[in-house]
Amino acid sequence: MKKFLGGLAALMLLMGCGGPDATWVHPTKDGQGFLQDRDNCNRRLDASAAGYNDRFAECMNQRGWVLESH
């Protein structure tokens, strides 16, 4: 019984790991629309420049995407 409960606890712990902390959502676009907008933003921005994540988020927000935390 102890092995079963220990295994169940370990499984539940592992299931909660590895998932995304946040997801980009859009009221009308699907995954394909996300990929197009993401690629468009990546082409416009220099990934090696400072503040890339903030500028990427701003670019995606301009296209209607919102980053939702989980």
N, C-alpha and C positions, 0 to 999 in steps of 0.2 A: 504494500500500500504506500509506503514511504517513497519507494522508487517511482511509482506512478505519479504521485503528487509532485515530486521533485522534477520529473520529466515534463509534466504539464506546466509547472511554473516556468521552467526554462523555455519551453515552446512559446508560451505567452510573452515572455520577455523578448525573445528573438523576433516575434511577429511585429512588435512595436518598433523595432530598429530598422534603419535602412530606408524608410520612406521619406518622401520629400517634406521639408519643414514648411514650404509654401508653394503655391501653384498660381501660375498666371491664368486669369479667367477673363472672358470677354462675353458680353451679353448676346452677341450674334455670330461670332466666328468660332470655327471648330479647330481641331488640331492642325489641319493643313494651313489654315489661316495664321495660326500661331507660328508655324515654321517659316512661312513667307515673311511675316513681320519681323521675326527674330533675325532671319538672314539679312533682311533689309537694314535693320539697326546695326548688325555686326559689320556690314559693309561700310556704313557711314561713320563708325567710331573706330578709333585707334585703341586696340586692346591693351597696348603697353603704356598708354598715358594714364596719369593719375586720375582717380575718380571714375574709372570705367563703369563700375557697377551702378553708381548713381546716374551717370549719363545714359546707360542702357535702360535703366528703369524709367527715366524721363522720356526716352524715345518710345518705349513700349506704351507708356501712359498716353502719349500723344496719339497713338493708334487705337486707344480705347481699352487697352489691357490693364487689369488691376491685379497686383500681387496680394493674394489672400493667404494668411497664415493658417496653419492647422493646429 
